[in-house]
Amino acid sequence: MGHQDHRHDHHHPELLGRNLFVSIILNSFITIVQILGGIISGSLSLLSDALHNFSDVVSLVISYIANRYARKKASIDKTFGYKRAEIVAAFINAATLIIVAVLLIIEAVERFLKPQIVGTDLVILLSVVAILGNGFSVLLLKKQRSINMNMRSAYLHLITDMMASVAVLIGGLLMKFYQIYWIDSLLTFAIAIYLIVVGYDLLKSSFKVLMLFTPDTIAIKQIVQTVNQLPEVKSLHHVHLWQLNEEETHLEAHIDFHEDIAISRFGEILENIEALLLKEYQINHITLQPEYQKSDSKEIIVQD
């Protein structure tokens, strides 16, 4: 049996944790200010933006906790450690993105049917504060958004909240100077639709990883054909291929040989397969069970 372990850089996890923590403080402050402002001004849009900001705080806290847990080392009772913590966080945050979007749509429809006159000066002021606060948080996480799903979900929460604050600002300005009250509902509805689109994509991606589905970018049949072309190999079968997280792709399989080769020779072949699959398919954890004239299923996929 062989195993390969190529570790990736961890993209300065302490820096990620610090940026997330700063974003949590900023968004908590914005949420409190917007709730008070919404109550004082009678602005439903401010209160809805405060709700969205509160959901951001919750999502950022989840991302922050997941980021810290992902750094914990493996142990006897947790042999993979908490490497999937950030995938779980991404799944939760993606689900909350969609829930918030649905609430925004309901709210936008209600506001469109029953427009309200509000204290626009306070709405404009606090929406600017929210844009600046969320904008700074977006900049903090912008470079890290491509690292993994967890950071991407946190980033999406922040950028959509900044967009919602822009909608509140535009609505406040149009209500103040032109008495156009329906534009706020229209902008809120558009943001909610965007939220559902990006949230669903993230939800689907994280769900696939949690369910141990084969990565979309890898074709198992091509891998089997590639390995079977090696002269010593008779058949690669009983294949399992999954992502532990976004840095680790695992493959385990049975490998049947034409001859009863020595263990040392198997080690040489295994090294070649490891290098080949890492280069061609970015598979960095490989476990192979060698076989010779064993009577078992030679199907590529076998239900265990």
N, C-alpha and C positions, 0 to 999 in steps of 0.2 A: 504494500500500500504506500502511496506517495502523497506528499502534501507540499504545497508551495505557499509562501506568504510574502507578498510584496506590499509594503506599507506605503501609504500616501502621506504627504504633508498634511498637517492638521490646521493649516491656515490660521495660525495664531489664535487658538480658542479663547485665551484670556482677553484678547482685544475684542473678539466677537461678544463675549460675555459683558464686557464693559460698555460697549456700544448699545447692547440690548438694555442694560440697566439704566443708562442715561435716557434712552427712549421711554422706558417705563415711567421714570420720574416726570419727564416732560408731558407725557400724555395724561398722567394722573392729574397734574396741575391744570391742563387744558380742560379735562373733563369736569373738574370741580368748578372752574370759572364759568364754563358754558352752562352748567346746570343752574347756577345762581343767576347768570345773565338771562337764560331762557325764562326763568320764573319771574324775574323783575320786568322784562320786556314783554312777556306774553308770547314769545316767539316759539312756535312749534318746531321751526326749522333748526333753531339753536338747540332745543332739547333733543331733537332727533340726531343732530350731529354729536351731542354729548353722549347719547346712547352708543353711537358708532365708535366714538373715542373710547368709551368704557370697554367695548368689545375688543378694541385694540390693546388696551391695558391688559386684559385677560389673556389675549393671544400672545402678547409679548412676555408676560410672566411665564406662560407655558413654554415658550421658546427658550427663555432664559434658564428655566429649570432643566429642560431637555438638554440644552447646551452643556450645562454643568454635569449632568448625569452621564452624558456620552463620553466624558473624559475619565470616568471611573474604570479601574482596571478589572480584568476578568478574574474570576475566583472559582473555587471548587464547585459552588452551587450556582454560579452564573458564568459559564464557560465563555460566553460571548460578551460578558460585561453588560453595558447598557448601550451598545452600539445602535440599537434600533429606537432609542428614545426620541431622536430627532425626527424619524419617520412618523412615529406615533403623534408627535407634536404637530407635524405638517398636516396629517390627516384630520386632527381635531380642529386646527385653525382653518383648513379649507372648508370643513363643514360649517364652522361659524361664519365664514365669509358668505356662504350661500344663504344661511339663516338670516343674517343681517340684511342681505340684498332683498330677500322676500319681505322683510319688515319695512324696508325703505320703499318698496313698490306699493305696499298697502298704504303706507303713510302718504306717499306722493298722490295716490288716487284720492284719498280722503281730503288732502289739502287742496287738490284741484277742484273738487266738488264744493268744498266749503273754505274758500280763501279767507284769511284773517288779516286784519290790520294790526300791525305790531310796531313796537318801538324800534324803528329802523336804525337809528344812530348806534344803539348798543349792539344790535345785530352785526352791523358793519365793523365796528371796533373789535368785537370778540372773534369774528370770523377771520379778521386779519391776524389776530394773535394766534389763532389755531393754525392758519396757513404757515406762519413763520415757525411755530413749534414743530408741526408735522414735517415741514420742509427741511428743518435741521435734522430731524430723526431720519428722514428719507436719505439725506446725504450721508449720514453715519453708516447706514446699512447698504448703500448703493453698491459699493465694491464687493460686499460679501453676499449679495443676493444670489449669485451663481454658484456658491459653494455647495449648498445642499437645499433640500426641500424645506427644511425648517426655517432657514434664513430667508428663503424666497417667500414663504407664507407670511412671515413677519413683515417683510418689505411690502408685500401686496396690501396687507392690512393698513399700513401707514400711508402708502401712496393713494389708495382709494379714499382714505379719510381726508387727506389733503385735498383731493378732488371734490369731495363732498363739502369741505369748507369753502372752496372756491365757488361752488354752486350757491352756498348760503350767502356769500359776499355779493355775487352777481344778483341774486334775488333781492338782497337788501338794498342794493343801489337802484335797481329797477323799480322796487316798491317805493323808495324814497322820492325819486325824481320823476317817475312816469306812471306810478300806480299800476304797474304790470305785475299782478300777483301770481299768474299761472306759470311764469318762467321758472320759478323755483321748483315747482312740481315736475316740470319737464326735465330739468337738469338732474334732479334727484332720481327720476326714473331711468335716465340714460346711464347714470353712474351705477345704478343697481343692476342693470343688464350686463354692463361690463364686469361687474363684480361676480355675477353668476358664471360668466364665460371663463374667467381666469380661475375662479374657485373650483369649478367642475374639473378643469384640466388638472389642477393640483390634487384634487380629491382622487381622481382616477389614477394618477401616477403613484401616489402614496399607497392607495389601496392595492395596487398590483404588487408593490414591494412587500407589503404586509402579508399578502396571500401567497408569497413565494412564486409568483408567476414568472415565466421566462421573460427576460428583458426584450422589449420590442426591437432593439437594435441587433439582436443576435438570433441567427437561425440554427437551430439544433442539427438539422439534417446536413447543413454545410459543414458543421464541426465534425460530425460523424464521417462524412466523406473525406475531409481533410486528414483525420487520424487514420482512417482505413487505408489510405494510400501508402502509409509506411510499410515497408516490405515484411516486417516481422508481425504486423498486426493482422489478425483475421477478422475481428469484429469489435467495434465499440458499441456497447448497448447498455440497457438499463440506466439511462441517463437522467440525472436530475440537475437542473440549472436554475439558479436563483440569485437574487441580490440580497445580501445581508443588510446593506445600506447603500448609499450612493458611491461609496469608495471601494466596496468589496463585492466582487462577483464570484460566486462559488459554482464549481462543477464537480459532481461525483458520478462515477460510472463504473461499469464492469468492462474490462478489456481482455478479449480472448486472443491468444497467440497461436500461430501455426505450429510452433515447436515448444517443447518443455525447456524454456530458457532458464539460465541461472539468475539468482536475485541481483547480482551485480550488473548483469546485462539489462535486466528490467529497470534498474536505476538509471542507466544511460539513456534508455528509450524514454523513460519518464521525464528526464531533464529536457530532452528534445521536444516532447509534447508540451511541457510547461512553457518553454520559450516560444514555441509556435503559437499556442493559444493566447498567450499574453500579447504577442505582437499583433496577431490577426484579429483577435476578438476582445482584448482587454480583460480576459479572465485571469484573475490573480490568486485564486485559491483553488487548487485542484487535488482531488482525492480519487485514485484509481485502484480498483480491485483486480489484480491479475488472475487470469484463468487459463487452463489448458484442458481441453476435452471435458469440460464440465457440462453436465446435463441440466441446463436451465434455459429460460426464455431468452432468445436472442433479439427480441424486439427492442427498438430504440427506447420506447416508453413502456414501462411496466408498472402496473398498479400494485403498489406494495400492500 
